[in-house]
Amino acid sequence: MDFFQSQESLTEIQWILRAIVSFFFLLLVAKLMGQRSLSQLRLLDFVMALIIGNIIAHPLSDPELDLKGSLTTITVLVFLYLIGVFASLKWSMFRNFVESSPIPLIKDGQIMYKGLSKARISLDVLLSELRKEKIEAPEKISLALWEPDGTISFFINPQHQAVTPSDLQLVTKAFHYPSTIIKEGKMDLNELKRTGKDELWLTNEIKNTYNLGVKEILLATMDHNYHIKIFLYVK
């Protein structure tokens, strides 16, 4: 366990052990911090990512810094982060401090220049985000909001929205998400069991319908009527 302590120099094995311990420790930290910290960063998430990255980087490059102190510091910071997340859920004043309200960027087809300045983004960024959403003109937008996580929410004017079956009062079938039963030549037995079918049934169905073996299939999905769709390896 000497690689935890500060030394004048470390052997190659000790450097490797430091890297391995740091890697799995950061995985555990990310798990504790939750999915929110892995998506678009908010203020609290950004501060934590910046501090943790800085703390863990130094003992991985400087043998005179002990790893134990860095891991202890990060552990304390993670608990403070979790307390901060809990506080933002419980108290609106703290939430408003760490998570600002959405900023209007477009309203009734008009670009809000003050909103752009407040969000600190340029007109080019706004136009780029419009292109990503396949929206060719700002006047088609009823409302665009700059969210606390750095994304933009667009609400299209009803006049420019696509016609839906409900607008035409058409009756549609219920949506059923297909089950993935084969991935890369291997059956997903848990998913297959959930559908009420077994391995023998699937093998026979694939053989009778497509004259293929399971290992020849890249992906296979099954709908609620037990119809199987397959995708083969393409070279």
C-alpha positions as CSV (number, residue, x, y, z in Angstrom):
1,M,0.0,0.0,0.0
2,D,3.0,2.3,-0.2
3,F,1.7,3.8,-3.5
4,F,-0.9,5.7,-1.4
5,Q,1.8,7.7,0.4
6,S,3.9,10.5,-0.8
7,Q,7.4,9.5,-1.9
8,E,10.4,10.9,-3.8
9,S,9.8,8.4,-6.6
10,L,7.4,5.6,-7.5
11,T,8.1,2.3,-9.3
12,E,6.2,1.5,-12.5
13,I,4.0,-0.9,-10.6
14,Q,3.2,1.8,-8.0
15,W,2.3,4.2,-10.8
16,I,0.0,1.6,-12.3
17,L,-1.7,0.9,-9.0
18,R,-2.3,4.6,-8.4
19,A,-3.9,4.9,-11.9
20,I,-6.1,1.7,-11.3
21,V,-7.3,2.8,-7.8
22,S,-8.0,6.4,-9.1
23,F,-9.9,5.1,-12.1
24,F,-12.3,2.8,-10.1
25,F,-12.6,5.4,-7.4
26,L,-13.8,8.0,-9.9
27,L,-16.3,5.4,-11.3
28,L,-17.7,5.0,-7.8
29,V,-17.8,8.7,-7.4
30,A,-19.7,9.2,-10.7
31,K,-22.2,6.5,-9.6
32,L,-22.8,8.2,-6.2
33,M,-23.2,11.6,-7.9
34,G,-26.0,10.1,-10.1
35,Q,-27.0,10.3,-13.8
36,R,-27.5,14.1,-13.6
37,S,-23.8,14.7,-13.4
38,L,-23.2,12.6,-16.5
39,S,-25.5,14.6,-18.7
40,Q,-25.4,18.3,-19.4
41,L,-23.5,20.0,-16.6
42,R,-25.3,22.5,-14.3
43,L,-23.4,25.0,-12.1
44,L,-23.1,22.6,-9.2
45,D,-22.0,19.7,-11.5
46,F,-19.5,21.9,-13.3
47,V,-17.8,23.0,-10.1
48,M,-17.6,19.5,-8.8
49,A,-16.2,18.1,-12.1
50,L,-13.6,20.9,-12.2
51,I,-12.4,20.4,-8.6
52,I,-12.3,16.6,-8.7
53,G,-10.4,16.6,-12.0
54,N,-7.8,19.0,-10.6
55,I,-7.4,17.0,-7.3
56,I,-7.0,13.6,-8.8
57,A,-4.7,14.7,-11.5
58,H,-1.8,15.9,-9.3
59,P,-1.1,12.6,-7.4
60,L,-1.2,10.8,-10.7
61,S,1.7,12.9,-12.0
62,D,3.6,13.9,-8.9
63,P,5.0,11.1,-6.6
64,E,5.5,13.5,-3.7
65,L,1.8,13.9,-3.3
66,D,0.0,11.1,-1.5
67,L,-3.1,9.5,-3.2
68,K,-4.8,8.9,0.2
69,G,-5.3,12.6,0.9
70,S,-6.7,13.2,-2.6
71,L,-9.2,10.4,-2.2
72,T,-10.3,11.6,1.2
73,T,-10.8,15.1,-0.1
74,I,-12.8,13.9,-3.1
75,T,-15.0,11.8,-0.7
76,V,-15.8,14.9,1.4
77,L,-16.6,16.9,-1.7
78,V,-18.9,14.2,-3.0
79,F,-20.9,14.3,0.2
80,L,-21.0,18.1,0.0
81,Y,-22.3,17.8,-3.6
82,L,-25.0,15.4,-2.5
83,I,-26.0,17.7,0.3
84,G,-26.1,20.5,-2.3
85,V,-28.4,18.5,-4.7
86,F,-30.7,17.6,-1.8
87,A,-30.8,21.3,-0.7
88,S,-31.7,22.4,-4.2
89,L,-34.6,20.0,-4.2
90,K,-35.9,21.1,-0.8
91,W,-35.2,24.9,-0.7
92,S,-36.2,27.1,-3.7
93,M,-33.8,30.0,-2.6
94,F,-30.8,27.7,-2.9
95,R,-32.1,26.2,-6.1
96,N,-32.5,29.6,-7.7
97,F,-28.9,30.4,-6.7
98,V,-27.3,27.3,-8.3
99,E,-29.8,26.8,-11.1
100,S,-30.9,30.0,-12.8
101,S,-34.4,30.3,-14.4
102,P,-34.7,29.6,-18.2
103,I,-33.9,32.7,-20.3
104,P,-36.1,33.5,-23.3
105,L,-34.1,33.7,-26.5
106,I,-37.0,33.9,-29.0
107,K,-40.5,35.0,-28.3
108,D,-43.3,35.1,-30.9
109,G,-40.8,34.8,-33.7
110,Q,-38.7,37.6,-32.5
111,I,-35.1,37.1,-31.3
112,M,-34.6,38.5,-27.8
113,Y,-31.1,40.1,-28.0
114,K,-31.1,40.8,-24.2
115,G,-31.7,37.1,-23.6
116,L,-28.8,36.2,-25.8
117,S,-26.6,38.6,-23.8
118,K,-27.8,37.3,-20.5
119,A,-27.2,33.7,-21.6
120,R,-23.8,34.7,-23.0
121,I,-24.3,33.0,-26.3
122,S,-23.9,34.5,-29.8
123,L,-26.5,34.8,-32.6
124,D,-24.4,32.2,-34.5
125,V,-24.9,29.6,-31.7
126,L,-28.7,30.2,-31.7
127,L,-28.8,29.8,-35.5
128,S,-26.7,26.6,-35.2
129,E,-29.1,25.1,-32.7
130,L,-32.1,26.0,-35.0
131,R,-30.4,24.1,-37.8
132,K,-29.9,21.1,-35.6
133,E,-33.6,21.0,-34.9
134,K,-34.3,21.3,-38.7
135,I,-35.9,24.8,-38.2
136,E,-34.9,27.1,-41.0
137,A,-36.3,30.4,-39.7
138,P,-36.7,32.0,-36.2
139,E,-40.1,33.3,-37.0
140,K,-41.5,29.7,-36.9
141,I,-40.7,29.7,-33.1
142,S,-43.3,30.7,-30.5
143,L,-40.8,30.4,-27.7
144,A,-37.2,29.3,-27.3
145,L,-35.7,29.0,-23.8
146,W,-32.0,28.7,-22.7
147,E,-32.2,26.0,-20.0
148,P,-29.9,25.9,-16.9
149,D,-28.1,22.8,-18.3
150,G,-27.0,24.8,-21.4
151,T,-29.5,23.4,-23.9
152,I,-32.2,25.3,-25.8
153,S,-35.9,24.2,-25.7
154,F,-37.8,25.2,-28.9
155,F,-41.6,25.5,-29.1
156,I,-42.8,25.8,-32.7
157,N,-45.7,28.0,-33.6
158,P,-48.8,25.8,-34.1
159,Q,-49.2,27.2,-37.7
160,H,-45.8,25.6,-38.6
161,Q,-46.3,22.3,-36.8
162,A,-46.8,19.1,-38.7
163,V,-50.4,17.7,-38.9
164,T,-50.9,14.8,-36.6
165,P,-53.5,12.0,-36.7
166,S,-55.3,13.6,-33.7
167,D,-55.7,16.8,-35.7
168,L,-57.4,14.8,-38.4
169,Q,-59.3,12.8,-35.8
170,L,-57.8,9.5,-37.1
171,V,-57.8,6.4,-34.9
172,T,-54.2,5.0,-34.5
173,K,-52.9,1.8,-33.1
174,A,-51.3,1.8,-29.6
175,F,-47.5,2.1,-29.5
176,H,-45.5,-1.0,-28.5
177,Y,-41.8,-0.9,-28.1
178,P,-40.2,-4.0,-29.7
179,S,-38.1,-6.3,-27.5
180,T,-34.5,-6.9,-28.4
181,I,-34.1,-10.6,-28.2
182,I,-30.7,-11.2,-30.0
183,K,-27.7,-8.9,-29.9
184,E,-24.4,-9.8,-31.8
185,G,-25.3,-13.5,-32.1
186,K,-26.4,-13.9,-28.5
187,M,-29.9,-14.3,-27.1
188,D,-31.1,-12.0,-24.4
189,L,-32.7,-14.6,-22.2
190,N,-34.0,-12.2,-19.6
191,E,-35.8,-10.2,-22.3
192,L,-37.1,-13.4,-24.0
193,K,-38.4,-14.6,-20.7
194,R,-40.2,-11.3,-20.1
195,T,-42.1,-11.9,-23.4
196,G,-43.2,-15.3,-22.3
197,K,-41.1,-17.3,-24.9
198,D,-38.1,-19.5,-24.4
199,E,-34.8,-20.3,-26.1
200,L,-36.2,-23.3,-28.0
201,W,-39.1,-21.4,-29.4
202,L,-36.8,-18.6,-30.7
203,T,-34.3,-21.0,-32.3
204,N,-37.1,-22.8,-34.1
205,E,-38.8,-19.5,-35.2
206,I,-35.5,-18.1,-36.6
207,K,-34.8,-21.4,-38.4
208,N,-38.3,-21.8,-39.9
209,T,-38.7,-18.1,-40.9
210,Y,-35.3,-17.1,-42.0
211,N,-33.3,-20.4,-42.2
212,L,-30.6,-18.9,-40.1
213,G,-28.8,-19.7,-36.8
214,V,-28.8,-17.3,-33.9
215,K,-25.0,-16.7,-34.3
216,E,-25.5,-15.4,-37.8
217,I,-27.8,-12.5,-36.6
218,L,-26.5,-9.1,-35.6
219,L,-29.8,-7.9,-34.1
220,A,-33.2,-9.3,-33.7
221,T,-36.3,-7.6,-32.3
222,M,-39.8,-8.9,-31.7
223,D,-43.1,-7.0,-31.5
224,H,-46.1,-7.6,-29.3
225,N,-47.5,-10.0,-31.9
226,Y,-44.3,-12.1,-31.8
227,H,-43.2,-11.0,-35.3
228,I,-39.4,-11.1,-35.5
229,K,-37.3,-8.7,-37.5
230,I,-33.6,-9.4,-38.0
231,F,-30.5,-7.5,-39.1
232,L,-27.6,-9.4,-40.5
233,Y,-23.9,-8.6,-40.3
234,V,-23.0,-6.5,-43.3
235,K,-19.4,-6.7,-44.5
